[in-house]
Amino acid sequence: MNEPDQVALERLADEVGGLLLQAGERLTTAESCTGGWLSQCITAVSGSSRWFDRGFISYSNEAKTELLGVSASTLASHGAVSEATAAAMALGALARSPADWAVAITGIAGPAGGTAAKPVGTVCFAWARAADGQVATVTRHFPGNRRAVRARSVEYALRGLLPRVGHRCA
């Protein structure tokens, strides 16, 4: 499986943006292992300021707590790479933004940092909607080197928004 290239990621971001514009909604991001790559793809799209509010890069646990309000107990109980943390990141981004949607990414891009329980390539995602507080989470395991894991994470996050935002437009 080839990793997506930058052009493909920006095309996906543009597609998400079209749906958000159609719905009159805005997006915020909370990123850890992708380090702002998702936000960069979004802001590469001309006119994204009409549908993208802000991005939070919360790489450290301290940043997750200070910027997004992820509780120390969530981090201690579940770890930084967990669906519970991803959900808390997404909800924290919504609480600190006027956006309608949030997507959060936290994972282990490697090459170091993996464990038997959470190997390199483990990435947790959350998509949250401000209107009703609904949060969907999932964990995926992506193959490849650090760049491939990060690129696939950005792609997966964007693809996860398409049916959620698109459903609202239907």
Order of alpha helices (4+ residues) and beta strands (2+ residues): alpha-beta-alpha-beta-alpha-alpha-alpha-beta-beta-beta-alpha
